[in-house]
Amino acid sequence: MKLWVVLCLALLWVELQNGACQQVKRRKDAGENRIRPGGKRVKVRFPKLKEKDAGGKGQSLLTQVLDKGRFLRLGDSTTLTPGKNMELRCKGSKIGWSYPSYLDTFNDSRLSIKQSDKYSQLILTSPSAADTGAYSCWVILCDGSECERDPDRISTSYIYFTDTDNLFVPSAIHFEIVYLRPDRPAVVPCRVTSPQARVTLHREVPPEEITADGTLVTYDPTKGFVLQNPSPEHQGVFYCKAVTKGTPQISTKYQLLYVEVPSGPPFVSLEASPESVRGGDTINITCTVLGEPEVDVSFTWIYPGLDRRPVDIQVSWRLVNRGTGHTTRVSQSVITIEDLETIDFGRYICKAKNQHGETTVATNIISK
């Protein structure tokens, strides 16, 4: 009997050993290294996860904090209620933000941004229809003191603060100028606070509705009406009309002006008046720039009496019509020297600069 028990235990031990060996073999087969018939080890390559599955740039970084600690990942557009505080978060230890520019222009204290170890937080208290616009965040990559935006990790959501009393995004300007150029689309910026609003474009004189055909004239609630090929015929005073369920509302009025001035560095001319002077006289030297209506120009003067005697410098600009329906900006800087002295005669240099470049012109003032 004892012998039979010992024999059974021995057989059981052998079976267990065989099972363990098979398990070890299976583990070895599933390991990282395998041996080819030639005796060389090769590394098994596992398929990589897609970036979306790995939580990379396929996912939005931007979320809205809801009540009771709940979060909502924001899409391309979001509709919120005015008056209720908005809190947005963006994942990352170093985050940049953009939002409607007027919040910076007026240094709005309702907006605050805080950065923590794992996320950045944007809070806007008591939002209104005027806060409608694009809100974006992105990851900032730094190499020492040099930092730049990561183009692969940026999220944007256009947020509508829908207000039935303000279907159009309010503007501090009650009469805006829109410049029309033949080489680029023009936008009549009547943005709305509700994506469901039906919006139409109207000319004031003669009264008519401009049809948005989806080709030459299109409408985008985040931008306004886009004129794809502006021409002099599009000039005039326009306004937009919006309606949802109640009474239609009228937007700010827009003055559309046609411009045919090429973009580029300033086109500058210099003129002295009078042309002939002597000691004791007064002279005006005018530096004139013709350019695009909304492009600012800055002037710098270099002259013989610089830092040695007082002069008067006046800068001004105005819009003028040149030809049929063409609007141009004339910017001028005038330097006036009274009671001319010997040190005032010589070379007068005017430098005019805009966003496209700089132009320098000069003239010589000689005593007669």
Residue frames as qw, qx, qy, qz and C-alpha x, y, z in Angstrom:
[[0.000, 0.886, 0.464, 0.000, 0.00, 0.00, 0.00],
 [0.295, -0.812, 0.116, 0.490, 2.78, 2.44, 0.95],
 [0.442, -0.143, 0.601, 0.651, 4.62, 1.52, -2.21],
 [0.256, 0.621, 0.650, 0.355, 1.54, 2.32, -4.30],
 [0.111, -0.947, -0.233, 0.192, 1.20, 5.77, -2.68],
 [0.397, -0.605, 0.348, 0.595, 4.86, 6.54, -3.27],
 [0.420, 0.169, 0.688, 0.567, 4.49, 5.48, -6.91],
 [0.139, 0.823, 0.527, 0.159, 1.48, 7.82, -7.42],
 [0.238, -0.899, -0.004, 0.368, 3.33, 10.75, -5.88],
 [0.463, -0.333, 0.522, 0.634, 6.30, 10.11, -8.17],
 [0.339, 0.454, 0.675, 0.472, 4.09, 10.08, -11.27],
 [0.024, -0.929, -0.366, 0.046, 2.39, 13.31, -10.15],
 [0.369, -0.736, 0.206, 0.529, 5.75, 15.02, -9.67],
 [0.444, -0.013, 0.634, 0.633, 6.84, 14.02, -13.20],
 [0.211, 0.706, 0.609, 0.294, 3.63, 15.45, -14.69],
 [0.177, -0.937, -0.161, 0.253, 4.12, 18.73, -12.85],
 [0.439, -0.497, 0.406, 0.629, 7.68, 19.03, -14.12],
 [0.381, 0.289, 0.676, 0.561, 6.55, 18.49, -17.73],
 [0.048, 0.869, 0.482, 0.099, 3.86, 21.17, -17.38],
 [0.310, -0.845, 0.052, 0.432, 6.34, 23.67, -15.94],
 [0.460, -0.221, 0.546, 0.664, 8.75, 23.03, -18.79],
 [0.277, 0.558, 0.649, 0.437, 6.01, 23.60, -21.35],
 [0.103, -0.940, -0.304, 0.115, 5.01, 26.86, -19.60],
 [0.403, -0.648, 0.280, 0.582, 8.63, 28.07, -19.63],
 [0.428, 0.093, 0.647, 0.624, 8.83, 27.24, -23.31],
 [0.148, 0.784, 0.557, 0.229, 5.66, 29.16, -24.07],
 [0.240, -0.913, -0.074, 0.323, 6.96, 32.17, -22.17],
 [0.456, -0.406, 0.458, 0.647, 10.22, 32.02, -24.05],
 [0.358, 0.392, 0.673, 0.514, 8.36, 31.85, -27.38],
 [0.004, 0.890, 0.430, 0.154, 6.34, 34.95, -26.47],
 [0.486, -0.644, -0.029, 0.590, 9.38, 36.91, -25.26],
 [0.194, 0.887, -0.129, -0.400, 11.17, 39.75, -26.94],
 [0.044, 0.619, -0.719, -0.314, 13.98, 37.64, -28.39],
 [0.947, 0.179, 0.206, -0.169, 13.73, 34.68, -30.71],
 [0.377, -0.483, 0.685, 0.395, 16.45, 32.54, -32.27],
 [0.696, 0.530, -0.242, -0.420, 16.43, 32.05, -36.03],
 [0.993, 0.080, 0.035, 0.081, 17.71, 28.78, -37.52],
 [0.585, 0.612, -0.283, 0.451, 21.02, 30.53, -38.15],
 [0.652, -0.289, -0.460, 0.529, 21.45, 31.07, -34.43],
 [0.146, 0.227, -0.088, 0.959, 20.99, 34.89, -34.47],
 [0.034, -0.549, -0.679, 0.486, 18.65, 36.60, -32.06],
 [0.026, 0.411, 0.390, 0.824, 16.04, 38.97, -33.48],
 [0.098, 0.188, 0.506, -0.836, 13.87, 41.48, -31.66],
 [0.086, 0.565, 0.804, 0.165, 10.12, 41.13, -31.99],
 [0.015, -0.055, -0.032, -0.998, 8.54, 44.44, -33.07],
 [0.098, 0.548, 0.778, -0.292, 5.13, 45.14, -31.61],
 [0.170, 0.650, 0.460, 0.581, 2.70, 47.41, -33.51],
 [0.151, -0.005, -0.288, 0.945, 2.75, 51.04, -32.37],
 [0.083, 0.663, 0.660, -0.343, -0.35, 52.66, -30.93],
 [0.230, 0.679, 0.360, 0.597, -1.99, 55.33, -32.99],
 [0.172, 0.195, -0.295, 0.920, -1.44, 58.85, -31.65],
 [0.504, -0.407, -0.166, -0.744, -5.18, 59.21, -31.04],
 [0.841, -0.324, -0.430, -0.055, -5.18, 56.01, -28.95],
 [0.654, -0.051, -0.400, 0.640, -2.11, 57.16, -27.07],
 [0.246, -0.852, -0.348, 0.305, -3.68, 60.48, -26.08],
 [0.464, -0.142, 0.221, 0.846, -1.53, 62.57, -28.45],
 [0.058, 0.218, -0.141, -0.964, -2.42, 65.25, -30.93],
 [0.205, -0.319, -0.790, -0.482, -5.60, 63.46, -32.04],
 [0.322, -0.655, -0.657, 0.187, -7.31, 64.60, -28.84],
 [0.010, -0.834, -0.089, -0.545, -8.39, 68.11, -27.87],
 [0.426, 0.057, -0.549, 0.717, -6.39, 69.70, -25.07],
 [0.186, -0.227, 0.114, -0.949, -9.20, 72.12, -24.27],
 [0.310, -0.433, -0.846, 0.020, -11.91, 71.28, -21.73],
 [0.296, -0.554, -0.015, -0.778, -14.63, 73.20, -19.93],
 [0.121, -0.024, -0.838, 0.532, -15.08, 72.72, -16.19],
 [0.452, -0.470, -0.504, -0.567, -18.72, 71.99, -15.39],
 [0.551, -0.575, 0.237, -0.556, -20.53, 71.82, -12.05],
 [0.878, -0.352, 0.278, -0.169, -19.53, 69.26, -9.42],
 [0.410, -0.552, 0.670, 0.280, -16.09, 68.61, -10.93],
 [0.761, 0.380, 0.515, 0.103, -17.34, 67.34, -14.29],
 [0.166, -0.513, 0.440, 0.718, -15.44, 68.16, -17.50],
 [0.699, 0.610, 0.348, -0.134, -16.52, 68.61, -21.11],
 [0.504, -0.178, 0.486, 0.691, -14.03, 68.26, -23.97],
 [0.321, 0.709, 0.106, -0.619, -14.74, 71.14, -26.36],
 [0.683, 0.374, 0.533, 0.329, -15.25, 70.69, -30.09],
 [0.378, 0.297, 0.290, 0.828, -14.85, 73.17, -32.95],
 [0.200, -0.445, -0.073, -0.870, -17.73, 75.28, -31.60],
 [0.270, -0.334, -0.801, 0.417, -19.57, 75.58, -28.29],
 [0.228, -0.616, -0.277, -0.701, -22.69, 77.48, -27.23],
 [0.358, -0.221, -0.672, 0.610, -22.82, 78.83, -23.65],
 [0.187, -0.838, -0.499, -0.116, -25.15, 81.01, -21.60],
 [0.207, 0.598, -0.195, 0.749, -24.14, 84.63, -20.85],
 [0.470, -0.677, 0.145, -0.547, -23.72, 85.64, -17.24],
 [0.937, -0.339, 0.078, -0.015, -22.49, 82.24, -16.02],
 [0.227, -0.779, 0.554, 0.188, -18.76, 82.13, -15.23],
 [0.897, 0.396, -0.192, -0.036, -16.69, 80.13, -17.73],
 [0.465, -0.659, 0.581, 0.109, -13.67, 78.05, -16.73],
 [0.843, 0.475, -0.244, -0.060, -11.49, 76.43, -19.39],
 [0.618, -0.587, 0.500, 0.155, -8.54, 74.12, -18.83],
 [0.700, 0.621, -0.346, -0.068, -5.73, 73.04, -21.09],
 [0.932, -0.305, 0.089, 0.173, -3.44, 70.10, -20.30],
 [0.685, 0.485, -0.160, 0.519, 0.27, 70.81, -20.04],
 [0.598, -0.519, -0.246, 0.559, 2.90, 72.23, -17.71],
 [0.155, -0.416, 0.145, 0.884, 3.49, 75.28, -19.99],
 [0.316, 0.600, 0.718, 0.155, 0.49, 76.56, -21.94],
 [0.046, -0.113, 0.149, 0.981, -0.23, 79.59, -24.14],
 [0.248, 0.608, 0.711, -0.251, -3.70, 81.10, -24.72],
 [0.001, 0.068, 0.313, 0.947, -5.53, 83.28, -27.24],
 [0.075, 0.611, 0.733, -0.290, -8.99, 84.81, -26.89],
 [0.246, 0.853, 0.374, 0.269, -11.01, 87.73, -28.33],
 [0.530, 0.261, -0.139, 0.795, -8.54, 90.60, -28.63],
 [0.183, -0.718, -0.074, -0.667, -10.71, 93.26, -27.05],
 [0.781, -0.582, -0.221, 0.051, -10.28, 91.53, -23.66],
 [0.689, -0.141, -0.044, 0.710, -6.63, 92.64, -23.89],
 [0.208, 0.544, 0.206, 0.786, -7.40, 96.00, -25.48],
 [0.383, -0.716, -0.078, -0.578, -9.48, 97.11, -22.50],
 [0.183, 0.332, -0.770, 0.514, -7.38, 95.21, -19.92],
 [0.691, -0.378, -0.282, -0.548, -10.52, 93.37, -18.79],
 [0.194, -0.432, 0.742, -0.474, -10.27, 92.31, -15.14],
 [0.867, -0.020, 0.176, -0.467, -12.92, 89.63, -15.71],
 [0.880, 0.355, -0.315, 0.028, -10.27, 87.47, -17.41],
 [0.396, -0.715, 0.570, -0.081, -7.64, 85.56, -15.44],
 [0.851, 0.320, -0.417, -0.012, -5.16, 82.83, -16.39],
 [0.526, -0.650, 0.525, -0.158, -3.34, 80.56, -13.95],
 [0.674, 0.403, -0.617, -0.045, -0.72, 77.87, -14.63],
 [0.764, -0.482, 0.381, -0.196, -0.34, 74.78, -12.43],
 [0.370, -0.443, 0.785, 0.225, 1.95, 71.76, -12.74],
 [0.415, 0.161, 0.876, 0.186, -0.40, 69.74, -14.96],
 [0.238, 0.668, 0.623, 0.330, -2.74, 72.24, -16.61],
 [0.090, 0.011, -0.035, 0.995, -3.47, 75.90, -17.30],
 [0.020, 0.626, 0.748, -0.220, -6.74, 77.52, -16.29],
 [0.015, 0.202, 0.223, 0.954, -8.61, 80.38, -18.02],
 [0.041, -0.579, -0.739, 0.342, -11.52, 81.94, -16.10],
 [0.026, -0.279, -0.273, -0.920, -13.90, 84.52, -17.54],
 [0.013, 0.407, 0.727, -0.552, -16.42, 85.92, -15.06],
 [0.328, 0.667, 0.384, -0.548, -19.83, 87.25, -16.10],
 [0.282, -0.027, 0.651, 0.704, -19.35, 86.61, -19.85],
 [0.424, 0.597, 0.266, -0.627, -21.60, 88.48, -22.29],
 [0.760, 0.583, 0.288, 0.010, -22.45, 88.39, -25.98],
 [0.232, 0.918, -0.319, -0.038, -19.40, 90.59, -26.63],
 [0.425, -0.559, 0.710, 0.044, -17.14, 87.73, -25.44],
 [0.893, 0.334, 0.289, -0.086, -18.19, 85.53, -28.38],
 [0.339, 0.800, -0.477, -0.131, -15.16, 84.40, -30.34],
 [0.859, 0.225, -0.444, 0.119, -12.34, 81.88, -30.73],
 [0.528, -0.723, 0.415, -0.161, -10.57, 80.56, -27.62],
 [0.838, 0.373, -0.385, 0.105, -7.36, 78.59, -28.18],
 [0.554, -0.716, 0.424, 0.001, -4.62, 76.96, -26.13],
 [0.805, 0.471, -0.348, 0.092, -1.37, 75.29, -27.09],
 [0.853, -0.412, 0.020, 0.319, 1.64, 73.57, -25.58],
 [0.159, 0.933, -0.319, 0.042, 4.83, 75.65, -25.35],
 [0.943, 0.002, -0.071, 0.325, 8.10, 73.81, -25.96],
 [0.125, -0.955, 0.269, -0.008, 11.28, 75.27, -24.48],
 [0.877, 0.152, -0.156, 0.429, 14.94, 74.60, -25.16],
 [0.448, -0.084, -0.245, 0.856, 16.75, 76.60, -22.52],
 [0.059, 0.466, 0.263, -0.843, 15.59, 80.19, -22.82],
 [0.263, 0.148, -0.526, -0.796, 14.13, 79.70, -26.32],
 [0.404, 0.287, 0.790, -0.362, 10.44, 78.74, -26.41],
 [0.268, 0.110, -0.528, -0.798, 8.03, 78.14, -29.26],
 [0.734, 0.077, 0.247, -0.627, 4.48, 76.91, -29.86],
 [0.340, -0.074, 0.925, 0.153, 4.03, 73.19, -30.57],
 [0.424, 0.183, -0.353, -0.814, 2.07, 73.18, -33.87],
 [0.442, -0.070, -0.866, -0.222, 0.91, 69.59, -33.26],
 [0.318, -0.439, -0.765, 0.346, -0.67, 70.30, -29.88],
 [0.110, 0.040, 0.073, -0.990, -3.12, 73.17, -30.21],
 [0.020, 0.516, 0.856, -0.003, -6.86, 73.24, -29.58],
 [0.109, 0.000, -0.059, -0.992, -9.42, 75.86, -30.62],
 [0.034, 0.552, 0.833, -0.031, -13.12, 76.23, -29.93],
 [0.077, -0.315, -0.189, -0.927, -15.33, 79.06, -31.17],
 [0.124, -0.386, -0.793, 0.455, -17.58, 79.91, -28.23],
 [0.172, -0.514, -0.397, -0.741, -20.99, 81.54, -28.75],
 [0.021, -0.252, -0.653, 0.714, -22.50, 83.40, -25.79],
 [0.050, -0.458, -0.701, -0.543, -26.02, 83.37, -27.15],
 [0.028, 0.366, 0.434, -0.823, -28.10, 86.40, -26.17],
 [0.264, 0.616, 0.716, 0.194, -31.56, 86.84, -27.66],
 [0.003, 0.938, 0.194, -0.289, -31.28, 90.61, -27.11],
 [0.001, -0.789, 0.477, 0.387, -27.94, 90.77, -28.95],
 [0.927, 0.280, 0.247, 0.019, -27.92, 88.49, -31.97],
 [0.607, 0.674, -0.204, 0.367, -24.89, 90.36, -33.33],
 [0.699, -0.256, -0.273, 0.609, -21.61, 90.49, -31.40],
 [0.081, -0.972, -0.170, 0.140, -21.58, 94.04, -29.97],
 [0.649, 0.289, 0.027, 0.703, -18.96, 96.46, -31.27],
 [0.288, -0.629, -0.222, 0.688, -17.61, 99.69, -29.79],
 [0.049, -0.219, 0.406, 0.886, -17.59, 101.14, -33.33],
 [0.483, 0.505, 0.554, -0.452, -21.01, 102.08, -34.68],
 [0.635, 0.746, -0.018, -0.200, -19.82, 102.73, -38.24],
 [0.674, -0.382, 0.517, 0.364, -17.00, 100.54, -39.53],
 [0.423, 0.717, -0.375, -0.409, -14.95, 100.89, -42.71],
 [0.845, -0.007, 0.516, 0.142, -14.28, 97.79, -44.83],
 [0.107, 0.682, -0.483, -0.538, -11.62, 98.12, -47.54],
 [0.886, 0.346, 0.295, -0.090, -12.14, 96.24, -50.81],
 [0.123, -0.635, 0.627, 0.435, -9.12, 95.10, -52.80],
 [0.761, 0.405, -0.279, -0.422, -9.13, 93.36, -56.17],
 [0.487, 0.421, -0.763, 0.063, -6.50, 90.80, -55.14],
 [0.141, 0.021, -0.893, 0.428, -8.07, 89.39, -51.96],
 [0.315, -0.593, -0.712, -0.207, -11.46, 88.58, -50.39],
 [0.108, -0.368, 0.258, -0.887, -13.16, 91.21, -48.19],
 [0.320, -0.362, -0.853, 0.200, -15.12, 90.47, -45.02],
 [0.345, -0.548, -0.065, -0.759, -18.17, 92.36, -43.74],
 [0.289, 0.133, -0.850, 0.420, -17.67, 91.34, -40.08],
 [0.597, -0.319, 0.073, -0.733, -21.26, 90.98, -38.83],
 [0.304, 0.086, -0.933, 0.173, -20.67, 88.02, -36.50],
 [0.643, -0.446, -0.253, -0.568, -23.57, 86.53, -34.56],
 [0.279, -0.433, 0.707, -0.484, -23.94, 85.14, -31.04],
 [0.754, 0.067, 0.575, -0.310, -26.05, 82.17, -32.15],
 [0.147, -0.224, 0.813, 0.516, -25.11, 79.74, -34.92],
 [0.260, 0.474, 0.841, 0.022, -28.85, 79.18, -35.55],
 [0.166, 0.705, 0.160, -0.671, -29.49, 82.81, -36.53],
 [0.595, 0.536, 0.484, 0.354, -30.50, 83.48, -40.14],
 [0.236, -0.663, 0.083, 0.705, -28.40, 86.39, -41.44],
 [0.567, 0.657, 0.391, 0.305, -28.76, 88.46, -44.61],
 [0.399, -0.275, 0.115, 0.867, -26.65, 91.27, -46.12],
 [0.248, 0.839, 0.484, 0.016, -28.28, 94.52, -47.31],
 [0.360, 0.193, 0.125, 0.904, -27.20, 97.61, -49.21],
 [0.006, -0.563, -0.468, 0.681, -28.61, 100.88, -47.84],
 [0.390, 0.761, 0.044, -0.516, -28.73, 102.92, -51.10],
 [0.608, -0.170, -0.263, -0.729, -30.22, 101.74, -53.36],
 [0.612, -0.282, 0.599, -0.432, -32.00, 99.38, -50.92],
 [0.816, 0.251, -0.443, -0.273, -31.40, 95.76, -51.88],
 [0.818, -0.419, 0.390, -0.058, -30.47, 92.40, -50.37],
 [0.286, 0.628, -0.705, -0.165, -27.15, 90.90, -51.46],
 [0.965, -0.060, -0.064, -0.247, -27.69, 87.17, -51.97],
 [0.340, -0.576, 0.743, 0.030, -25.15, 84.79, -50.46],
 [0.828, 0.351, -0.264, -0.347, -24.79, 82.35, -53.34],
 [0.905, -0.307, 0.281, 0.087, -22.06, 80.27, -51.67],
 [0.790, 0.295, 0.176, 0.509, -19.55, 81.16, -54.39],
 [0.298, 0.586, -0.004, 0.753, -19.05, 84.91, -54.91],
 [0.313, -0.537, 0.290, -0.728, -20.67, 85.80, -51.58],
 [0.640, -0.175, -0.743, 0.094, -20.52, 83.39, -48.62],
 [0.434, -0.705, 0.147, -0.541, -21.50, 83.62, -44.97],
 [0.618, 0.006, -0.690, 0.376, -19.60, 82.28, -41.97],
 [0.476, -0.808, -0.291, -0.189, -21.17, 82.99, -38.53],
 [0.711, -0.497, -0.057, 0.494, -17.65, 83.25, -37.01],
 [0.432, -0.064, 0.250, 0.864, -16.49, 85.86, -39.57],
 [0.303, 0.601, 0.167, -0.721, -19.41, 87.47, -41.40],
 [0.748, 0.618, 0.223, -0.094, -20.09, 87.85, -45.12],
 [0.503, -0.398, 0.510, 0.574, -17.11, 87.16, -47.39],
 [0.575, 0.765, -0.008, -0.288, -16.92, 88.86, -50.81],
 [0.861, -0.083, 0.360, 0.350, -14.61, 86.62, -52.81],
 [0.511, 0.261, 0.337, 0.747, -13.92, 89.03, -55.71],
 [0.048, -0.761, -0.323, 0.561, -14.45, 92.64, -54.54],
 [0.384, 0.400, 0.419, 0.719, -14.99, 95.30, -57.19],
 [0.003, -0.054, 0.099, -0.994, -15.94, 99.03, -57.29],
 [0.476, -0.351, -0.505, -0.628, -19.59, 97.95, -57.65],
 [0.610, -0.402, -0.656, 0.190, -19.49, 96.66, -54.06],
 [0.198, 0.113, -0.315, 0.921, -18.90, 100.14, -52.63],
 [0.406, -0.537, -0.315, -0.669, -21.49, 101.78, -50.43],
 [0.329, -0.336, 0.589, -0.657, -23.11, 101.52, -47.02],
 [0.622, -0.086, -0.742, -0.236, -24.20, 98.04, -45.94],
 [0.450, -0.371, 0.560, -0.589, -25.75, 96.41, -42.88],
 [0.286, -0.003, -0.955, -0.083, -26.72, 92.89, -41.81],
 [0.653, -0.269, 0.053, -0.706, -30.07, 91.61, -40.56],
 [0.203, 0.126, -0.957, 0.164, -30.41, 88.61, -38.23],
 [0.687, -0.234, 0.022, -0.688, -33.45, 86.71, -37.02],
 [0.008, 0.111, -0.981, 0.159, -34.07, 83.58, -34.96],
 [0.066, -0.493, -0.867, -0.006, -37.64, 83.42, -33.65],
 [0.066, -0.740, -0.421, 0.521, -38.41, 86.99, -32.63],
 [0.293, 0.934, 0.078, -0.189, -38.05, 90.43, -34.17],
 [0.776, 0.407, -0.018, 0.482, -35.20, 90.86, -36.70],
 [0.435, -0.793, 0.041, 0.425, -32.17, 92.80, -35.47],
 [0.537, 0.817, -0.063, 0.200, -29.92, 95.17, -37.43],
 [0.799, -0.171, -0.082, 0.571, -26.12, 95.20, -37.18],
 [0.250, -0.666, 0.143, 0.688, -23.61, 98.04, -37.18],
 [0.620, 0.771, 0.080, -0.121, -23.38, 99.83, -40.53],
 [0.696, -0.250, 0.413, 0.531, -20.36, 99.23, -42.76],
 [0.344, 0.852, -0.152, -0.363, -18.85, 101.63, -45.28],
 [0.847, 0.066, 0.409, 0.333, -17.23, 99.63, -48.09],
 [0.144, 0.888, -0.256, -0.355, -14.43, 101.49, -49.89],
 [0.918, 0.340, 0.080, 0.189, -12.59, 100.22, -52.93],
 [0.333, -0.804, 0.397, 0.291, -8.77, 100.42, -52.77],
 [0.880, 0.442, 0.025, 0.174, -6.29, 99.93, -55.59],
 [0.017, -0.862, 0.489, -0.132, -2.96, 100.63, -53.91],
 [0.825, 0.174, -0.529, 0.097, -0.43, 97.77, -54.03],
 [0.752, -0.656, 0.043, 0.054, 0.91, 96.38, -50.77],
 [0.769, 0.302, -0.160, 0.541, 4.58, 97.09, -50.12],
 [0.458, -0.313, -0.230, 0.799, 7.06, 99.52, -48.54],
 [0.108, 0.813, 0.304, -0.485, 5.96, 103.18, -48.47],
 [0.500, 0.532, 0.329, 0.599, 5.94, 105.19, -51.69],
 [0.364, -0.714, -0.216, 0.558, 7.55, 108.45, -50.49],
 [0.409, 0.677, 0.161, 0.590, 8.00, 111.95, -51.90],
 [0.471, -0.521, -0.246, 0.668, 9.85, 114.90, -50.33],
 [0.242, 0.741, 0.299, 0.551, 9.17, 118.59, -50.96],
 [0.383, -0.323, -0.296, 0.813, 10.64, 121.80, -49.51],
 [0.057, 0.795, 0.423, 0.432, 8.70, 125.06, -49.31],
 [0.533, 0.789, -0.126, -0.279, 9.91, 127.57, -50.24],
 [0.933, 0.252, -0.003, 0.259, 12.45, 126.03, -52.59],
 [0.511, 0.461, -0.203, 0.697, 14.93, 128.89, -52.15],
 [0.526, -0.820, -0.224, 0.024, 15.85, 130.22, -48.69],
 [0.393, 0.556, -0.386, 0.622, 18.48, 132.28, -46.89],
 [0.348, -0.101, -0.677, 0.641, 19.47, 132.87, -43.27],
 [0.188, 0.116, 0.346, -0.912, 16.58, 134.07, -41.08],
 [0.560, -0.010, -0.442, -0.701, 13.88, 132.48, -43.28],
 [0.640, -0.083, 0.643, -0.412, 11.39, 129.74, -42.30],
 [0.396, 0.276, -0.753, -0.447, 11.21, 126.49, -44.26],
 [0.799, -0.042, 0.424, -0.424, 8.77, 123.56, -44.30],
 [0.221, 0.340, -0.865, -0.295, 9.92, 120.17, -45.60],
 [0.787, 0.012, 0.237, -0.570, 7.06, 117.71, -46.21],
 [0.014, -0.223, 0.964, 0.145, 7.51, 113.94, -46.40],
 [0.704, 0.141, 0.069, -0.693, 4.42, 112.36, -48.06],
 [0.153, -0.110, 0.978, 0.089, 3.42, 108.69, -48.31],
 [0.694, 0.089, -0.207, -0.683, 0.62, 107.23, -50.45],
 [0.068, 0.187, -0.975, 0.102, -0.51, 103.84, -49.20],
 [0.370, -0.365, -0.831, -0.196, -3.19, 101.45, -48.11],
 [0.344, -0.674, -0.132, -0.640, -5.94, 103.06, -46.00],
 [0.780, -0.599, -0.058, -0.174, -5.52, 100.96, -42.87],
 [0.845, 0.047, -0.195, 0.496, -1.71, 100.62, -42.92],
 [0.332, -0.924, -0.010, 0.188, 0.00, 102.92, -40.42],
 [0.657, 0.536, -0.139, 0.512, 3.19, 104.78, -41.36],
 [0.549, -0.754, -0.050, 0.357, 5.91, 106.02, -38.98],
 [0.468, 0.816, -0.092, 0.327, 8.41, 108.76, -39.86],
 [0.693, -0.523, 0.015, 0.496, 12.00, 109.43, -38.77],
 [0.338, 0.929, -0.046, 0.145, 13.96, 112.58, -39.61],
 [0.723, -0.294, 0.071, 0.621, 17.73, 113.12, -39.84],
 [0.275, 0.908, 0.148, 0.280, 18.82, 116.74, -40.42],
 [0.503, 0.486, -0.329, 0.635, 21.88, 118.98, -39.91],
 [0.171, -0.540, 0.354, -0.745, 20.71, 120.62, -36.67],
 [0.796, -0.317, -0.485, -0.172, 19.60, 117.36, -35.04],
 [0.724, -0.465, -0.371, 0.349, 20.06, 117.55, -31.23],
 [0.440, -0.026, -0.088, 0.893, 21.48, 121.06, -31.58],
 [0.181, 0.034, 0.041, -0.982, 18.42, 123.25, -32.05],
 [0.433, 0.331, 0.712, -0.442, 14.62, 122.93, -31.66],
 [0.188, 0.015, -0.628, -0.755, 12.40, 122.15, -34.66],
 [0.612, 0.144, 0.401, -0.666, 8.68, 121.53, -35.03],
 [0.116, 0.083, -0.917, -0.372, 7.50, 118.21, -36.51],
 [0.625, 0.148, 0.312, -0.700, 3.81, 117.53, -37.28],
 [0.029, -0.036, 0.961, 0.274, 2.41, 114.15, -38.43],
 [0.577, 0.275, 0.298, -0.709, -1.03, 113.64, -39.97],
 [0.119, 0.028, 0.903, 0.411, -2.99, 111.39, -42.33],
 [0.540, 0.344, 0.233, -0.732, -6.25, 111.43, -44.27],
 [0.533, 0.246, 0.789, 0.184, -8.21, 109.32, -46.75],
 [0.264, 0.531, -0.205, -0.779, -8.66, 110.67, -50.27],
 [0.780, 0.416, 0.459, -0.087, -10.46, 109.44, -53.36],
 [0.102, -0.528, 0.581, 0.610, -8.19, 109.02, -56.36],
 [0.213, 0.045, -0.796, -0.565, -10.11, 108.36, -59.54],
 [0.675, -0.226, -0.283, -0.643, -13.46, 106.60, -59.64],
 [0.889, -0.359, -0.127, -0.253, -14.07, 104.76, -56.40],
 [0.769, 0.158, -0.427, 0.448, -10.41, 104.38, -55.40],
 [0.463, -0.874, 0.015, -0.146, -9.48, 105.28, -51.81],
 [0.688, 0.318, -0.375, 0.533, -5.91, 106.03, -50.73],
 [0.560, -0.765, -0.182, 0.261, -4.34, 107.00, -47.42],
 [0.409, 0.711, -0.174, 0.545, -2.11, 110.08, -47.52],
 [0.697, -0.618, -0.180, 0.317, 0.30, 110.22, -44.56],
 [0.373, 0.769, -0.115, 0.506, 2.52, 113.25, -44.02],
 [0.634, -0.560, -0.187, 0.500, 5.28, 114.42, -41.72],
 [0.288, 0.854, 0.051, 0.431, 6.22, 118.11, -41.89],
 [0.640, -0.369, -0.203, 0.643, 9.38, 119.48, -40.31],
 [0.113, 0.938, 0.162, 0.286, 9.47, 123.25, -39.78],
 [0.632, -0.211, -0.152, 0.730, 12.66, 125.23, -39.10],
 [0.020, 0.970, 0.230, 0.075, 12.26, 128.88, -38.21],
 [0.136, -0.944, 0.291, 0.072, 14.92, 131.57, -38.39],
 [0.943, 0.245, -0.069, 0.214, 17.36, 129.50, -40.43],
 [0.342, -0.830, 0.401, 0.181, 20.98, 129.53, -39.29],
 [0.292, 0.628, -0.690, -0.212, 24.19, 128.26, -40.86],
 [0.244, -0.206, 0.937, -0.142, 23.90, 124.87, -39.12],
 [0.647, 0.344, 0.503, -0.459, 20.47, 124.31, -40.73],
 [0.597, 0.618, -0.324, -0.396, 21.73, 124.10, -44.30],
 [0.119, -0.381, 0.913, 0.080, 22.55, 120.64, -45.62],
 [0.381, -0.018, -0.849, -0.365, 20.99, 117.24, -46.22],
 [0.573, -0.107, 0.405, -0.704, 17.51, 116.42, -44.85],
 [0.265, 0.074, -0.941, -0.198, 16.61, 112.72, -44.74],
 [0.682, -0.112, 0.217, -0.689, 13.10, 111.30, -44.21],
 [0.120, 0.099, -0.986, -0.053, 12.60, 107.59, -43.41],
 [0.688, -0.065, 0.028, -0.723, 9.07, 106.22, -43.77],
 [0.064, 0.160, -0.982, 0.071, 8.26, 102.77, -42.43],
 [0.757, -0.109, -0.005, -0.644, 5.20, 100.51, -42.54],
 [0.820, -0.225, 0.494, -0.182, 4.55, 96.82, -41.90],
 [0.894, 0.425, 0.116, 0.077, 5.96, 95.92, -45.33],
 [0.745, 0.144, 0.010, 0.651, 9.27, 97.77, -45.17],
 [0.259, -0.781, -0.077, 0.563, 11.08, 101.12, -45.09],
 [0.557, 0.640, 0.246, 0.469, 11.82, 103.80, -47.69],
 [0.421, -0.606, -0.044, 0.674, 14.39, 106.61, -47.37],
 [0.432, 0.750, 0.261, 0.427, 14.39, 109.86, -49.35],
 [0.483, -0.501, -0.091, 0.713, 16.58, 112.98, -49.03],
 [0.332, 0.856, 0.218, 0.330, 16.89, 116.57, -50.23],
 [0.550, -0.071, -0.158, 0.817, 19.57, 119.26, -49.91],
 [0.061, -0.953, -0.295, 0.035, 18.75, 122.69, -48.50],
 [0.601, 0.083, 0.056, 0.793, 21.23, 125.29, -49.79],
 [0.079, -0.747, -0.234, 0.617, 21.39, 128.99, -48.94],
 [0.536, 0.706, 0.329, 0.326, 20.77, 131.25, -51.92]]
